[in-house]
């Protein structure tokens, strides 16, 4: 039987397996939550740049695969956020809680649009989940956290709250 999987987002000091965010819109802002509100927006700077707090995600399996899940990769559908906005990507083997420190600079230098369906970011070329693992599981050390951060520069246009990006995760299962 196929594994049941979800994309989880992680918040707080001890996030456990995070919270299911599959199919949801995650709002990039200067706060460590996913509330769909207008609180803590990323301001458009008078000069320089402004950053959101990071969003950390992982693939979580709720049930075991028949054998294994591997070759985990992610990519963007490359929708435009408009002028003066981009989403940076990085990864970490350990969880880093989002904080006001994220506003001080970029968490990485790679634009998420660098990853496409034909040239994805390979999170784990090997196994992420095995049938003998305890479930629910995020794969532990077999999978890094995927981190994203919004950057605004002075050319960004205020009020474009509908701008969004789609992140796709794919894997192979046997």
KOLBA-359880 format. One record per residue: residue in three letters; x, y, z of N, C-alpha, C in turn. Coordinates in nm, 4 decimals, padded with zeros to 6 digits, m for minus. Layout:
N
R   resn        n.u        n.v        n.w       ca.u       ca.v       ca.w        c.u        c.v        c.w
R    ala          X          Y          Z          X          Y          Z          X          Y          Z
...
//
This chain:
174
R   resn        n.u        n.v        n.w       ca.u       ca.v       ca.w        c.u        c.v        c.w
R    unk    00.0839   m00.1173    00.0000    00.0000    00.0000    00.0000    00.0893    00.1249    00.0000
R    unk    00.0471    00.2271   m00.0682    00.1244    00.3515   m00.0781    00.1267    00.4250    00.0556
R    unk    00.2378    00.4912    00.0811    00.2490    00.5738    00.2013    00.1537    00.6926    00.1907
R    unk    00.1007    00.7361    00.3033    00.0224    00.8586    00.3095    00.1173    00.9682    00.3546
R    unk    00.1323    01.0731    00.2726    00.2281    01.1792    00.3039    00.1615    01.3157    00.3086
R    unk    00.2246    01.4062    00.3814    00.1815    01.5457    00.3909    00.3059    01.6340    00.3962
R    unk    00.2905    01.7599    00.3571    00.3946    01.8600    00.3766    00.3641    01.9286    00.5092
R    unk    00.4620    01.9306    00.5999    00.4420    01.9943    00.7300    00.5291    02.1179    00.7431
R    unk    00.4746    02.2191    00.8121    00.5477    02.3417    00.8426    00.5758    02.3411    00.9928
R    unk    00.6915    02.3946    01.0303    00.7403    02.3873    01.1679    00.7460    02.5259    01.2305
R    unk    00.6972    02.5363    01.3572    00.6944    02.6628    01.4315    00.7324    02.6376    01.5753
R    unk    00.7787    02.7416    01.6413    00.8054    02.7347    01.7838    00.9369    02.6680    01.8182
R    unk    00.9639    02.6610    01.9487    01.0912    02.6084    01.9968    01.0998    02.4566    01.9874
R    unk    00.9897    02.3859    02.0002    00.9889    02.2397    01.9969    00.8727    02.1934    01.9087
R    unk    00.8895    02.1984    01.7758    00.7760    02.1771    01.6862    00.7346    02.0329    01.6619
R    unk    00.8046    01.9351    01.7161    00.7685    01.7959    01.6901    00.7669    01.7673    01.5415
R    unk    00.6572    01.7106    01.4924    00.6435    01.6818    01.3489    00.5775    01.7956    01.2730
R    unk    00.5644    01.9113    01.3352    00.5069    02.0250    01.2658    00.3571    02.0111    01.2462
R    unk    00.3038    02.0941    01.1561    00.1603    02.1025    01.1300    00.1372    02.0798    00.9806
R    unk    00.0353    02.0024    00.9472    00.0041    01.9755    00.8068   m00.0261    02.1053    00.7329
R    unk    00.0473    02.1280    00.6238    00.0252    02.2464    00.5401   m00.0054    02.2058    00.3967
R    unk   m00.0338    02.0784    00.3748   m00.0603    02.0279    00.2408   m00.1749    02.1051    00.1768
R    unk   m00.1496    02.1630    00.0612   m00.2534    02.2330   m00.0133   m00.2923    02.3680    00.0445
R    unk   m00.2239    02.4150    00.1477   m00.2576    02.5431    00.2085   m00.1704    02.6551    00.1535
R    unk   m00.2165    02.7776    00.1733   m00.1359    02.8951    00.1434   m00.0654    02.9340    00.2720
R    unk    00.0683    02.9357    00.2690    00.1465    02.9782    00.3839    00.1867    03.1234    00.3615
R    unk    00.1497    03.2082    00.4526    00.1768    03.3503    00.4388    00.3158    03.3833    00.4913
R    unk    00.3970    03.4480    00.4074    00.5310    03.4907    00.4467    00.5166    03.6240    00.5199
R    unk    00.5647    03.6298    00.6444    00.5502    03.7515    00.7241    00.6590    03.7558    00.8298
R    unk    00.6549    03.8561    00.9128    00.7550    03.8707    01.0178    00.6978    03.8202    01.1500
R    unk    00.6626    03.6926    01.1498    00.6099    03.6237    01.2672    00.6260    03.4734    01.2446
R    unk    00.6276    03.3973    01.3549    00.6462    03.2520    01.3485    00.5114    03.1812    01.3583
R    unk    00.4262    03.2050    01.2601    00.2967    03.1376    01.2553    00.2468    03.1345    01.1111
R    unk    00.1349    03.0679    01.0901    00.0739    03.0609    00.9570   m00.0683    03.1143    00.9579
R    unk   m00.0983    03.2031    01.0501   m00.2310    03.2622    01.0538   m00.2567    03.3376    00.9238
R    unk   m00.3727    03.3178    00.8672   m00.4118    03.3877    00.7437   m00.4709    03.5224    00.7819
R    unk   m00.3829    03.6146    00.8214   m00.4254    03.7466    00.8639   m00.3314    03.8515    00.8055
R    unk   m00.3565    03.9770    00.8379   m00.2725    04.0843    00.7852   m00.1747    04.1365    00.8899
R    unk   m00.1482    04.0565    00.9922   m00.0559    04.0959    01.0982    00.0886    04.0665    01.0576
R    unk    00.1816    04.1464    01.1022    00.3262    04.1296    01.0822    00.3667    04.1191    00.9346
R    unk    00.3173    04.2075    00.8477    00.3563    04.1999    00.7064    00.5032    04.2370    00.6879
R    unk    00.5612    04.1934    00.5777    00.6980    04.2325    00.5431    00.6884    04.3710    00.4797
R    unk    00.7465    04.4725    00.5428    00.7336    04.6079    00.4889    00.8152    04.6286    00.3621
R    unk    00.7743    04.7263    00.2844    00.8536    04.7689    00.1688    00.9478    04.8775    00.2211
R    unk    01.0780    04.8550    00.2087    01.1730    04.9476    00.2690    01.1874    05.0783    00.1902
R    unk    01.2237    05.1841    00.2602    01.2556    05.3114    00.1939    01.3891    05.3006    00.1213
R    unk    01.4788    05.2183    00.1776    01.6047    05.1860    00.1104    01.6485    05.0467    00.1567
R    unk    01.7317    04.9824    00.0790    01.7768    04.8484    00.1137    01.6711    04.7428    00.0891
R    unk    01.6656    04.6431    00.1774    01.5728    04.5315    00.1637    01.5125    04.4961    00.2994
R    unk    01.4007    04.4269    00.2958    01.3355    04.3722    00.4155    01.3101    04.2240    00.3920
R    unk    01.3193    04.1446    00.4995    01.3011    04.0000    00.4899    01.1898    03.9518    00.5825
R    unk    01.1241    03.8447    00.5404    01.0296    03.7759    00.6278    01.1069    03.6848    00.7226
R    unk    01.0347    03.6274    00.8167    01.0915    03.5207    00.8978    01.0839    03.3935    00.8132
R    unk    01.1730    03.3007    00.8369    01.1781    03.1762    00.7581    01.0555    03.0881    00.7801
R    unk    01.0241    03.0108    00.6775    00.9274    02.9015    00.6873    01.0076    02.7735    00.6668
R    unk    00.9963    02.6797    00.7602    01.0667    02.5530    00.7517    00.9658    02.4419    00.7277
R    unk    00.9941    02.3590    00.6267    00.9028    02.2524    00.5885    00.9763    02.1193    00.5744
R    unk    00.8990    02.0103    00.5809    00.9484    01.8753    00.5545    00.8321    01.7907    00.5036
R    unk    00.8679    01.6845    00.4312    00.7700    01.5830    00.3944    00.7549    01.4893    00.5138
R    unk    00.6312    01.4588    00.5516    00.6027    01.3679    00.6626    00.5184    01.2529    00.6097
R    unk    00.5560    01.1307    00.6465    00.4763    01.0123    00.6112    00.3942    00.9725    00.7330
R    unk    00.2643    00.9594    00.7134    00.1750    00.9181    00.8218    00.1664    00.7666    00.8310
R    unk    00.1802    00.7007    00.7151    00.1767    00.5545    00.7103    00.2961    00.5046    00.6299
R    unk    00.3302    00.3794    00.6520    00.4483    00.3195    00.5890    00.4267    00.2926    00.4404
R    unk    00.5341    00.3052    00.3627    00.5282    00.2614    00.2226    00.5426    00.1090    00.2192
R    unk    00.5120    00.0487    00.1046    00.5344   m00.0951    00.0905    00.6803   m00.1291    00.1160
R    unk    00.7714   m00.0525    00.0586    00.9151   m00.0752    00.0759    00.9873    00.0520    00.1191
R    unk    00.9842    00.1533    00.0283    01.0603    00.2760    00.0551    01.0040    00.3939   m00.0232
R    unk    01.0325    00.5123    00.0290    01.0081    00.6388   m00.0396    01.1436    00.7071   m00.0503
R    unk    01.1787    00.7512   m00.1699    01.3080    00.8167   m00.1887    01.3058    00.9104   m00.3072
R    unk    01.4232    00.9581   m00.3422    01.4401    01.0534   m00.4518    01.3470    01.1737   m00.4334
R    unk    01.3503    01.2304   m00.3129    01.2663    01.3455   m00.2790    01.3232    01.4707   m00.3437
R    unk    01.2386    01.5429   m00.4165    01.2808    01.6646   m00.4838    01.1687    01.7682   m00.4792
R    unk    01.2081    01.8955   m00.4864    01.1109    02.0043   m00.4831    01.1413    02.1026   m00.5950
R    unk    01.0370    02.1750   m00.6360    01.0551    02.2802   m00.7362    00.9394    02.3787   m00.7290
R    unk    00.9585    02.4918   m00.7941    00.8598    02.5992   m00.7991    00.7902    02.5977   m00.9349
R    unk    00.6658    02.6409   m00.9377    00.5968    02.6597   m01.0659    00.6283    02.7963   m01.1248
R    unk    00.7094    02.8736   m01.0572    00.7692    02.9976   m01.1054    00.6705    03.1108   m01.1340
R    unk    00.5633    03.1179   m01.0553    00.4721    03.2309   m01.0686    00.5443    03.3577   m01.0230
R    unk    00.5088    03.4686   m01.0830    00.5717    03.5959   m01.0474    00.5090    03.6523   m00.9203
R    unk    00.5923    03.7046   m00.8329    00.5440    03.7768   m00.7150    00.5358    03.9257   m00.7410
R    unk    00.5728    03.9651   m00.8620    00.5743    04.1069   m00.8962    00.7128    04.1657   m00.8753
R    unk    00.7243    04.2893   m00.9115    00.8525    04.3602   m00.9042    00.8984    04.3734   m00.7592
R    unk    01.0277    04.3538   m00.7369    01.0861    04.3792   m00.6060    01.0652    04.2729   m00.5011
R    unk    01.0185    04.1543   m00.5421    00.9946    04.0457   m00.4473    01.0576    03.9176   m00.4991
R    unk    01.1181    03.8420   m00.4090    01.1626    03.7080   m00.4436    01.1649    03.6223   m00.3182
R    unk    01.1615    03.4909   m00.3390    01.1652    03.3967   m00.2280    01.2982    03.3229   m00.2340
R    unk    01.3737    03.3336   m00.1242    01.5011    03.2633   m00.1131    01.4797    03.1257   m00.0517
R    unk    01.5725    03.0356   m00.0833    01.5668    02.8971   m00.0355    01.7000    02.8592    00.0278
R    unk    01.6916    02.7759    00.1296    01.8089    02.7121    00.1871    01.7604    02.5860    00.2578
R    unk    01.8528    02.5072    00.3057    01.8165    02.3870    00.3789    01.9077    02.3705    00.4981
R    unk    01.8608    02.2929    00.5943    01.9377    02.2717    00.7162    01.9116    02.1313    00.7677
R    unk    02.0168    02.0678    00.8183    02.0002    01.9336    00.8739    01.9313    01.9377    01.0099
R    unk    01.9304    02.0549    01.0739    01.8616    02.0692    01.2017    01.7601    02.1833    01.1934
R    unk    01.6615    02.1762    01.2804    01.5567    02.2774    01.2824    01.6111    02.4087    01.3362
R    unk    01.5798    02.5191    01.2676    01.6141    02.6543    01.3125    01.4825    02.7303    01.3260
R    unk    01.4495    02.7709    01.4476    01.3233    02.8413    01.4702    01.3255    02.9779    01.4032
R    unk    01.2148    03.0135    01.3391    01.1985    03.1469    01.2808    01.2033    03.2499    01.3929
R    unk    01.2665    03.3642    01.3638    01.2778    03.4676    01.4672    01.3033    03.6030    01.4026
R    unk    01.3031    03.7067    01.4854    01.3317    03.8415    01.4375    01.4712    03.8501    01.3774
R    unk    01.5617    03.7601    01.4155    01.6951    03.7565    01.3569    01.6920    03.7319    01.2072
R    unk    01.5864    03.6669    01.1575    01.5735    03.6420    01.0131    01.5584    03.7711    00.9345
R    unk    01.5085    03.8769    00.9988    01.4880    04.0047    00.9307    01.6205    04.0724    00.8951
R    unk    01.7293    04.0293    00.9593    01.8586    04.0944    00.9410    01.9270    04.0585    00.8093
R    unk    01.8871    03.9494    00.7466    01.9525    03.9112    00.6221    01.8929    03.7849    00.5644
R    unk    01.9373    03.7518    00.4447    01.8850    03.6361    00.3731    01.9326    03.5058    00.4363
R    unk    01.8463    03.4075    00.4428    01.8836    03.2759    00.4945    01.9625    03.1960    00.3913
R    unk    01.9590    03.2412    00.2659    02.0315    03.1763    00.1581    02.0357    03.2685    00.0383
R    unk    02.1083    03.2287   m00.0642    02.1206    03.3148   m00.1822    02.0538    03.2567   m00.3058
R    unk    01.9868    03.1428   m00.2904    01.9230    03.0776   m00.4046    01.7772    03.1181   m00.4143
R    unk    01.7375    03.1737   m00.5295    01.5980    03.2060   m00.5550    01.5234    03.0748   m00.5766
R    unk    01.4082    03.0593   m00.5141    01.3323    02.9346   m00.5266    01.2961    02.9034   m00.6714
R    unk    01.2902    03.0048   m00.7576    01.2583    02.9811   m00.8982    01.3729    02.9152   m00.9747
R    unk    01.4879    02.8975   m00.9103    01.5990    02.8258   m00.9747    01.5650    02.6785   m00.9932
R    unk    01.4666    02.6291   m00.9168    01.4297    02.4873   m00.9228    01.3033    02.4697   m01.0056
R    unk    01.3144    02.3890   m01.1106    01.2028    02.3652   m01.2028    01.1710    02.2163   m01.2060
R    unk    01.0637    02.1798   m01.2739    01.0272    02.0384   m01.2855    01.1371    01.9574   m01.3530
R    unk    01.2082    02.0182   m01.4461    01.3158    01.9459   m01.5157    01.4516    01.9608   m01.4469
R    unk    01.4634    02.0548   m01.3533    01.5877    02.0738   m01.2770    01.5522    02.1056   m01.1319
R    unk    01.4964    02.0063   m01.0585    01.4512    02.0313   m00.9215    01.5668    02.0341   m00.8216
R    unk    01.5380    02.0817   m00.7008    01.6304    02.0679   m00.5892    01.6109    01.9272   m00.5342
R    unk    01.7156    01.8486   m00.5300    01.7068    01.7115   m00.4795    01.7364    01.7156   m00.3296
R    unk    01.6325    01.6942   m00.2505    01.6443    01.6966   m00.1053    01.7155    01.5709   m00.0566
R    unk    01.6760    01.4559   m00.1128    01.7362    01.3288   m00.0739    01.7294    01.2331   m00.1923
R    unk    01.8443    01.2011   m00.2536    01.8423    01.1076   m00.3666    01.8163    00.9637   m00.3223
R    unk    01.8483    00.9336   m00.1955    01.8268    00.7988   m00.1422    01.6939    00.7878   m00.0707
R    unk    01.6892    00.6968    00.0259    01.5665    00.6702    00.0999    01.5346    00.7812    00.1992
R    unk    01.4052    00.8154    00.2071    01.3559    00.9077    00.3091    01.2785    00.8287    00.4141
R    unk    01.1926    00.7381    00.3679    01.1139    00.6537    00.4571    01.1286    00.5078    00.4141
R    unk    01.1368    00.4193    00.5131    01.1427    00.2747    00.4880    01.0240    00.2086    00.5562
R    unk    00.9795    00.0950    00.5053    00.8603    00.0293    00.5591    00.8745   m00.0069    00.7063
R    unk    00.9954   m00.0272    00.7548    01.0169   m00.0644    00.8944    01.0279    00.0524    00.9910
R    unk    01.0224    00.1757    00.9405    01.0293    00.2935    01.0271    00.9045    00.3031    01.1145
R    unk    00.9168    00.3758    01.2265    00.8003    00.4074    01.3090    00.7285    00.5260    01.2431
R    unk    00.5958    00.5192    01.2350    00.5192    00.6266    01.1701    00.4212    00.6865    01.2669
R    unk    00.3945    00.8131    01.2623    00.4295    00.9124    01.1618    00.5787    00.9477    01.1733
R    unk    00.6395    00.9855    01.0575    00.7830    01.0125    01.0538    00.8139    01.1236    00.9540
R    unk    00.9193    01.2021    00.9871    00.9703    01.3015    00.8918    01.1028    01.2546    00.8317
R    unk    01.1386    01.1301    00.8561    01.2608    01.0746    00.8005    01.3848    01.1065    00.8808
R    unk    01.3699    01.1874    00.9863    01.4836    01.2201    01.0715    01.6011    01.2762    00.9926
R    unk    01.7184    01.2200    01.0162    01.8419    01.2689    00.9533    01.8481    01.2386    00.8037
R    unk    01.7544    01.1593    00.7524    01.7540    01.1298    00.6081    01.7000    01.2455    00.5243
R    unk    01.6441    01.3483    00.5895    01.5833    01.4592    00.5153    01.6134    01.5914    00.5841
R    unk    01.6644    01.6878    00.5088    01.6871    01.8230    00.5609    01.5559    01.8995    00.5691
R    unk    01.5561    02.0055    00.6510    01.4465    02.1019    00.6514    01.4613    02.1892    00.5275
R    unk    01.3503    02.2215    00.4625    01.3495    02.3119    00.3471    01.3052    02.4467    00.4021
R    unk    01.3860    02.5488    00.3827    01.3563    02.6806    00.4409    01.3356    02.7838    00.3306
R    unk    01.2362    02.8697    00.3513    01.2013    02.9725    00.2538    01.1863    03.1068    00.3241
R    unk    01.2191    03.2147    00.2521    01.2135    03.3488    00.3089    01.1832    03.4494    00.1976
R    unk    01.0876    03.5371    00.2217    01.0503    03.6422    00.1269    01.1396    03.7642    00.1455
R    unk    01.1830    03.8234    00.0330    01.2610    03.9475    00.0350    01.1863    04.0534   m00.0439
R    unk    01.1730    04.1723    00.0150    01.1187    04.2903   m00.0539    01.2327    04.3895   m00.0727
R    unk    01.2380    04.4532   m00.1907    01.3277    04.5679   m00.2047    01.2419    04.6929   m00.2273
R    unk    01.3053    04.8054   m00.2524    01.2343    04.9333   m00.2593    01.1394    04.9438   m00.3776
R    unk    01.1532    04.8565   m00.4789    01.0664    04.8643   m00.5962    00.9371    04.7841   m00.5821
R    unk    00.9232    04.7076   m00.4721    00.8020    04.6284   m00.4509    00.6808    04.7212   m00.4411
R    unk    00.5683    04.6728   m00.4885    00.4455    04.7524   m00.4878    00.3605    04.7121   m00.3689
R    unk    00.3175    04.8077   m00.2903    00.2371    04.7826   m00.1717    00.0995    04.7281   m00.2094
R    unk    00.0485    04.6388   m00.1251   m00.0882    04.5912   m00.1415   m00.1064    04.4705   m00.2311
R    unk    00.0015    04.4104   m00.2815   m00.0121    04.2942   m00.3694   m00.0136    04.1662   m00.2867
R    unk   m00.1129    04.1534   m00.2000   m00.1210    04.0391   m00.1083   m00.1612    03.9104   m00.1794
R    unk   m00.2140    03.9186   m00.2999   m00.2582    03.7989   m00.3709   m00.1447    03.7266   m00.4416
R    unk   m00.0278    03.7891   m00.4512    00.0855    03.7251   m00.5173    00.1201    03.5965   m00.4435
R    unk    00.1421    03.4880   m00.5183    00.1738    03.3617   m00.4527    00.2652    03.2757   m00.5395
R    unk    00.3269    03.1783   m00.4756    00.4131    03.0817   m00.5417    00.3641    02.9431   m00.5051
R    unk    00.3841    02.8486   m00.5961    00.3485    02.7101   m00.5702    00.4753    02.6277   m00.5587
R    unk    00.4871    02.5549   m00.4477    00.5973    02.4629   m00.4250    00.5456    02.3216   m00.4494
R    unk    00.6172    02.2446   m00.5298    00.5787    02.1067   m00.5598    00.6848    02.0140   m00.5029
R    unk    00.6418    01.9093   m00.4331    00.7319    01.8052   m00.3836    00.6967    01.6751   m00.4550
R    unk    00.7990    01.6075   m00.5038    00.7787    01.4765   m00.5692    00.8757    01.3754   m00.5108
R    unk    00.8373    01.2501   m00.5153    00.9241    01.1418   m00.4697    00.8888    01.0155   m00.5445
R    unk    00.9758    00.9160   m00.5331    00.9516    00.7845   m00.5924    00.9192    00.6890   m00.4783
R    unk    00.8283    00.5952   m00.5048    00.7898    00.4980   m00.4037    00.7895    00.3589   m00.4632
R    unk    00.8416    00.2641   m00.3844    00.8376    00.1233   m00.4281    00.7985    00.0346   m00.3130
//
